[in-house]
Amino acid sequence: MSRSIELTARQHPNLAAAQAVRLITDSIDGSLRDEDFRRYLVIEEAFVLTAVRILGLVVAESESLNDATDHVVSLSNLVGEQREYFAGLREQFPYDGDVHELIESSSALSNYALGLARRDGRAAALVAMFAAETLYLSWCRAALDTSVDREPALQEWIEMHTRPAFVAQVDALAREVDAMDRVDDATLDEWFAGMLAAETEFHDSAIR
């Protein structure tokens, strides 16, 4: 069994807990309130910049073009498809509150992920992103398996995180974890669980 599979198996309780937050369960069963979706769009768009910074660090610390290629593709998806998604919804789902205050309320995720990447380097950054993307793939697959009516923009976000490009991104992160022969299991668990805890706090900040 690969290290990435072993890691996700050990972290199954934490993944289940992270997926049980109200934002995610409401998006799965189709009951997510419009105001909560608006808040989520604001904080998630802000986090995309953090993800770009983290992957930029990963690319900067890559030792070959082969090591960098998958993460350059992921960066392209973030500044391309995802940036366009959020830009296209700003007029349709405007947020009338204090954007700066809302983003600050969700800062635990950016603070954890970026702080971890800067402190512990490329391996830590990759494990954190693997935790986040594994959560999103699981969440969005569960949503697609649930036949309910959703806001079309939310449905598009869910489908975006189950398409081949995103699955390939998760697979690339898994391969990186598989190759981490200098990192012990306890450290992998600490990084992965820490990211999921930060994701939970982040998602909770979107719900009033």
N, C-alpha and C positions, 0 to 999 in steps of 0.2 A: 504494500500500500504506500502511495506517495506521501510525502510530508504535508502537502497541502490538504489532501484528503484526511489525513490523521488530524491535522490542525482543526479543520472544520468540524470533524466528528467530536473532538474534545470540547469545542466551543459551541456545540449545538444548543445547550441551555441558554447561553448568552445570545446567540442568534435568535432563538425563539422569543426571548424576553424583548430584544430590540424590535422585533417584528410585531410585538403585541401592543405597542404604543398606539394611542388613539388615532393619530394622523394616518398611520398605515392601515389600521383595521377599518377606519372609516373610508379610506380610499379603496380598499378591497371590496367592502360590501356596498359601496355606492352612496354612502350617507355623508361624505365629507362636505361640510358647509362651505358655501362660497367664500365667506370671510376668512375661514381657515386656509383655503386654497390660495387666496390672495396673499396672505401672510407667508405661506410656504414659498410661493414664487419669489418673493422678495429675498428671503434668507437663502434659498437654494441658488439663486442667481449670484448672490454675493459669495457663496461657498465655491462656485465654479472657479473664481479667481484664485482661491486658496488651492484648489486641486491643480490648477495650471502651475502655480508656484512649486508645489510638491513634485509634480512630474518634471518640471524644469530642473529641479535638484537631481532627480533620478537620472535624467539625460546627461546632466553635467558630470555626474559621477560614474557614468558608464565607461567601460574600458575598451569598447569596440563599437563599430557601427551596428553589428548584430545585436549587441546588448541594448542599444539605444532605440532600434527601429520600432518595436512594438509601442514604446512609450511616446515616441514622436507621433505615431498614428493616433494614440489616445489624446495627445495634446491637440492635434488637428480636429478631432471630434468635439472637444470641449470648446475651442474657439470658433468652430464652424457650426455644426448642427445644434449644439446646446445653446450657444450664444444667440443664434438666429431664433431658436424656440422662445427664449425669454424676451427678446426684443419684439417679437411678433405679438406678444400677449400684454405688453405694458398698457396699451390703450384699452384693450378689452377687459383687463382685470386691474384697474388702477388701485393702489393702496393709499387711503386717505390719511393714515396716521403718520407718525414720525418714523421715517425710514431708518435714520441713523440709530434711533433708540431700538427699533426692532432688530436690526442687524446686530447691535451690541448685545441684545438679550440672547442671541443665538451663537455668541462668539466662542462658547466652550469647544465646539467642534473644530473651528479653525485654529484656536489656540493649542488644542491638543495635537492635532495632526501636523501643523506646521512646526510647532515646538519640538515634537518628537523627531521629525525629519531633520531639523537643523541640529539637534543634539546628538542623535544616534545614526544619522546618515541614511544612505541609500536603502539598506536592508529594512530599516525601520519604516521608512517611507513606503516601501513596497508592501509590507505587511499591513500597514494601516489602510492603504488603498484597497488591498485584497479584502480586508474585513468589510469596508464600506461597500465595495462593488458586489461582494457575495450577498450582503444583506439586500441590496437593491434588486439583484437578479432573483433572489428567492421571493421577495415581496411582490415584484411585478409579475412573476410567473404565477404566483398564487392569485393575483388579481385577474389575470387572463383566464384562469381556470374557473373564475366565479362569474357567471353570466348575469350581469346587472347593467342597468343604464347608468352611465357616468357622463359628467361634463366632457365634451369631446377633447378639450385641451388636456384634461387629466388622463383621458384614455390614450392620447398621443404620447404623453410622458411615460406612461406605463409600457406601451408598446415599444417605445424607443429603447427601454432597458431590457428588452427580451430579443431584440433583433441580432442577426449574426455579428454585426460590428461590435456590439456591446459584449456579447458572449465571448468573442475573440479576445476582447480586452481582459475579461475575467480569467480566461484560459492563460493568457500571457502572464498575468500576475501569479497565477498558480504555478506556472513553470518556474518563475523566479523563486517562489517559496521552496519548491522542490530542490532547487540548487543551493540552498543556504546551508551548506555543511559546516559553517563556522558559527552558526547561531543555535543555541540549545532550545529544546522544546519549551522550557519555562519562559524564556525570553520571547519566543514567538507568541505564546499564550498571553503574556503581559501586554505586548503591543496590540494584539488582535482584540482582546477583551477591553483594553483601554479605549480603542477606537469605537467599539460598539457602545460603550457607556457614553461616550461623547455624542455619538449619533442619537442616542435616546434623548439626551438633554436638548440637543438641537431640534429634533422633531417635536418634542414637547413644547418648545418655545413658539411653535406655530399655532398652538391651540389656546384659545382664550379660556 
